[in-house]
Amino acid sequence: MTPAAFQSIWVLRLGEAFLGVEPKALKEVLEVDQLTPVPLVPRPLLGLFAYQGQVIPLFDLSQVLNATPARPGLAALVDAAGQPLAFWIDEVVGLIRILSETRPSETPVLSGLVEEEGRLIGLLDVGRLLTYLSQEVFPPTPLLRPSLQGQVERS
């Protein structure tokens, strides 16, 4: 067990799962009623929406977290290294102070787990989340077929 990297977290509920988000990473909680689907992209990307002149991708984290999907409508907008992204949530539980030690987590987007106020809360690492979602939605692919690699077109 290690001390938490930050002292306070916003606790968000996604189905029966609780997520802790560092205060500086959570930008807003929004009602999203208009979502533009993106054809041929895999889940967890659900679509895009416009907010304050930006196009924001909206994700469903229920599969990543092995949780019950949140009801559509309420989204948490986070900033991951300057990249805004949002995900469905059911509610904002509140801002709490972390008093307990952090336990390790097997979930790739969590930096650890804490137990506060009788709840097990996964500490969401928005940097890891961005990396994970980027790999899930846009997996690395070779730019050229293997038979064409190393060949240069000459004019």
C-alpha positions as CSV (number, residue, x, y, z in Angstrom):
1,M,0.0,0.0,0.0
2,T,1.2,3.5,-0.8
3,P,-0.1,7.0,-0.1
4,A,-2.4,8.4,-2.7
5,A,-0.8,10.8,-5.3
6,F,-3.4,13.5,-4.5
7,Q,-5.3,14.4,-1.3
8,S,-8.8,15.0,-2.7
9,I,-10.8,13.3,-5.4
10,W,-14.1,13.8,-7.1
11,V,-16.1,10.6,-6.7
12,L,-18.2,9.7,-9.7
13,R,-20.6,6.7,-9.9
14,L,-20.7,4.6,-13.1
15,G,-23.3,1.8,-12.5
16,E,-22.2,0.2,-9.3
17,A,-18.6,1.3,-9.7
18,F,-17.1,4.4,-8.1
19,L,-14.3,6.3,-9.8
20,G,-12.1,8.9,-8.2
21,V,-10.8,11.7,-10.4
22,E,-8.2,14.2,-9.5
23,P,-9.8,17.7,-9.1
24,K,-7.6,19.3,-11.7
25,A,-8.4,16.6,-14.3
26,L,-12.2,16.9,-14.0
27,K,-13.3,19.9,-16.0
28,E,-17.0,19.7,-15.9
29,V,-20.0,17.4,-15.7
30,L,-22.3,17.9,-18.7
31,E,-25.7,16.9,-19.9
32,V,-25.2,15.5,-23.4
33,D,-28.4,15.1,-25.4
34,Q,-27.0,15.2,-28.9
35,L,-24.3,12.7,-29.9
36,T,-23.0,12.2,-33.4
37,P,-22.1,8.6,-34.0
38,V,-18.8,7.7,-35.8
39,P,-19.2,4.9,-38.3
40,L,-16.9,1.9,-38.1
41,V,-15.2,2.7,-34.8
42,P,-15.2,0.1,-32.1
43,R,-16.6,0.6,-28.7
44,P,-15.8,2.2,-26.3
45,L,-16.1,5.3,-28.5
46,L,-19.8,6.1,-28.6
47,G,-19.7,9.3,-30.7
48,L,-18.8,13.0,-30.7
49,F,-20.4,16.1,-29.4
50,A,-19.7,19.8,-29.7
51,Y,-18.9,21.8,-26.6
52,Q,-17.5,25.4,-26.5
53,G,-16.2,25.2,-30.0
54,Q,-14.5,21.8,-29.5
55,V,-15.4,18.4,-30.8
56,I,-15.3,16.0,-27.8
57,P,-15.2,12.2,-28.0
58,L,-17.6,10.4,-25.7
59,F,-16.8,6.9,-24.3
60,D,-18.5,4.1,-22.5
61,L,-16.1,2.9,-19.8
62,S,-18.3,0.1,-18.5
63,Q,-16.4,-2.6,-20.4
64,V,-13.0,-1.2,-19.4
65,L,-14.1,-1.1,-15.7
66,N,-16.2,-4.3,-15.9
67,A,-19.1,-2.2,-14.6
68,T,-22.8,-1.8,-15.4
69,P,-23.2,0.8,-18.2
70,A,-24.2,4.3,-17.0
71,R,-27.5,5.7,-18.3
72,P,-26.9,8.1,-21.2
73,G,-27.3,11.8,-20.6
74,L,-24.7,12.7,-17.9
75,A,-21.0,12.9,-18.9
76,A,-17.8,13.7,-17.1
77,L,-15.5,15.9,-19.1
78,V,-11.8,15.4,-18.3
79,D,-8.6,16.8,-19.6
80,A,-5.9,14.2,-20.4
81,A,-2.6,16.0,-21.3
82,G,-4.5,18.7,-23.1
83,Q,-6.9,16.3,-24.9
84,P,-10.5,16.7,-23.7
85,L,-12.6,13.5,-23.5
86,A,-15.8,12.5,-21.9
87,F,-17.5,9.4,-20.5
88,W,-20.9,8.5,-19.3
89,I,-21.5,8.6,-15.5
90,D,-24.7,8.2,-13.4
91,E,-23.9,10.8,-10.7
92,V,-21.4,12.9,-9.0
93,V,-21.1,11.6,-5.4
94,G,-19.0,14.5,-4.2
95,L,-15.5,15.8,-3.4
96,I,-13.8,13.7,-0.7
97,R,-10.5,13.8,1.1
98,I,-8.4,10.6,0.8
99,L,-7.4,9.4,4.2
100,S,-6.5,5.7,3.4
101,E,-3.6,4.1,1.6
102,T,-3.8,3.2,-2.0
103,R,-4.0,-0.4,-3.0
104,P,-2.8,-1.7,-6.5
105,S,-5.4,-2.3,-9.2
106,E,-5.3,-4.7,-12.1
107,T,-7.5,-2.4,-14.3
108,P,-5.3,-0.7,-16.9
109,V,-6.8,2.8,-16.5
110,L,-6.7,2.9,-12.7
111,S,-3.7,4.0,-10.7
112,G,-5.0,2.2,-7.6
113,L,-7.9,1.7,-5.3
114,V,-8.9,3.4,-2.0
115,E,-11.6,2.6,0.4
116,E,-13.3,5.7,1.7
117,E,-16.7,6.2,3.3
118,G,-17.5,2.5,2.9
119,R,-16.9,2.5,-0.8
120,L,-14.1,1.0,-2.9
121,I,-13.1,3.7,-5.3
122,G,-10.9,3.2,-8.4
123,L,-8.5,6.1,-8.9
124,L,-8.8,7.0,-12.6
125,D,-5.5,8.0,-14.2
126,V,-6.6,10.1,-17.1
127,G,-3.2,9.8,-18.9
128,R,-3.5,6.0,-18.8
129,L,-7.2,6.3,-19.9
130,L,-6.2,8.4,-23.0
131,T,-3.5,5.9,-23.9
132,Y,-5.8,2.9,-23.4
133,L,-8.7,4.4,-25.4
134,S,-6.4,5.5,-28.2
135,Q,-5.1,1.9,-28.5
136,E,-8.6,0.5,-28.4
137,V,-10.2,2.8,-30.9
138,F,-7.2,3.3,-33.2
139,P,-5.0,0.2,-32.8
140,P,-1.6,0.6,-34.4
141,T,-1.5,-0.6,-38.0
142,P,1.3,-0.8,-40.5
143,L,1.2,2.1,-43.0
144,L,2.3,-0.2,-45.8
145,R,1.6,-3.8,-46.7
146,P,4.7,-5.9,-45.8
147,S,5.3,-6.6,-49.5
148,L,5.7,-2.8,-50.1
149,Q,7.8,-1.9,-47.2
150,G,11.3,-0.8,-48.1
151,Q,10.3,0.0,-51.7
152,V,10.4,3.6,-52.8
153,E,8.4,4.8,-55.8
154,R,10.7,6.5,-58.3
155,S,9.5,8.9,-60.9
